[in-house]
């Protein structure tokens, strides 16, 4: 059970071995990701079909071997902590 914590200025980061059933994700102070709906709108995928949250301003998180739909399901299951 890993807990990943990110704040603005993270740059382009990649998480490997992310477990959508056990891990948690904490996003602190991202102005464009303060609600689940806002966060879901930022989820895309890269050329390798890995899920990506693109916050803009050169900040993104890539989830290696996690699809866009898997990440969206994870977010909808309230495994993401959003702090303003």
Rosetta blueprint (number, residue, H / E / L):
1 X L
2 X L
3 X E
4 X E
5 X E
6 X E
7 X E
8 X L
9 X L
10 X L
11 X L
12 X E
13 X E
14 X E
15 X E
16 X L
17 X L
18 X L
19 X L
20 X L
21 X L
22 X L
23 X L
24 X E
25 X E
26 X E
27 X E
28 X E
29 X L
30 X L
31 X L
32 X L
33 X L
34 X L
35 X L
36 X H
37 X H
38 X H
39 X H
40 X H
41 X H
42 X L
43 X E
44 X E
45 X E
46 X L
47 X L
48 X L
49 X L
50 X L
51 X E
52 X E
53 X E
54 X E
55 X E
56 X E
57 X L
58 X L
59 X E
60 X E
61 X E
62 X E
63 X E
64 X L
65 X L
66 X L
67 X L
68 X H
69 X H
70 X H
71 X H
72 X H
73 X H
74 X H
75 X H
76 X H
77 X L
78 X L
79 X L
80 X E
81 X E
82 X E
83 X E
84 X L
